[in-house]
Amino acid sequence: FGKTAAGMVSGGEISRAAEAIAAGKGTDRQIRRLAEGGIDAAMASRIDQAMRADGGSDIVAGIRIPNSGNWKDIGARDAFEGALARDVDIMIITPGAEKPLMMSKPIAALILQYKSFVAAANERLLVRSLQARDRQVLEGMVSAIGLGMLAEYAYSGIAGRSPPDTASDWIKQGIARAGLLGWYQEANAISAKWTGGAADAYRLIGASRPDSRYYSRSTLGAVLGPTANKVESLIYTSSDVANLDWKAADTRRFRRLLIGQNVFYIRGLIDRLEAGANEAVGVAPLPDNNQ
């Protein structure tokens, strides 16, 4: 859904910029935007001509919607669709060349599988936004944080945990879910996890709730990702089994080793199985679902 919406916005922006540049009325921002996507003034004129040809575009409520599949100018179509794909991959982060080469190697890719998003967000969101510094960047940041808050609210309901209850915590979770700060957000989340929240930079705005993405991660898993987290959980659980000291935390660790245990439409069933297992072995459940 996000990529579809981003494609509609980007397609409209590119078509308006191409039309303005072809007419000699392009603004500096429009020229820069198309140049970033590899489109110069000559190509912008070709794109505008292709859109104005029969079947090249539709005008709905005053907005031109390109039909690039009908364009006879293949070069213009490739340039338009290439710029469109680039914009969509920036708006909806899709890891690509920004990933360190290490993350493409089999073992490192397994261990660091969720860090590729952080690497892409750092380049495509944080660095690019700092370089642009215009009104649309601010609008995009506000939208991203708002969607991050919505994601946090939805996930809290699915996970059976209470949502944030202060404005500061809502802002923190919205920024974290949006991935706006790239490696800085990751470093802060790891330091907060390792220090029990004492080194959390969000305390400066009054936020005290832990990063919800790190609730289930151990201190080692916070750095090396879910694979290391599962290995560590298996070690702890095996130790408690060997010592005949099973606890509710072990049930939770074992549950997290199951494939698909966090899928939203079966999560409730797994929750009940976890509660039943704790009751069967006679251990008190964890106080809440945030642990």
ZIJO-V330704 format. One line per field, one symbol per residue. burial: b if it has 16 or more other C-alpha atoms within 10 Angstrom, else e. A space follows every 50 residues. Layout:
burial->???
//
This chain:
burial->eebeebbeebbbbbbbbbbbbbeeebeeebbebbeebebbbebbbbbbbb bbeeebbeeeeeebbbebebbeeeebbebbbebbbbbbbbbbbbbeebbe eebeeeeeebbbbebbbbbbbbbbbbeebeeeeeeebeeebeebbbbbbb bbbebbeebeeebbeeebbbbbbbbbbbbbbbbebbebbbbbbbeebeeb bbeeeebbbbbbebebbbbbbbbbbbbbbbebbbebbeeeeeeeebbbbb bbbbbbeeeebbeeeebbebbeebbeebeeeeeebeeeeee
//
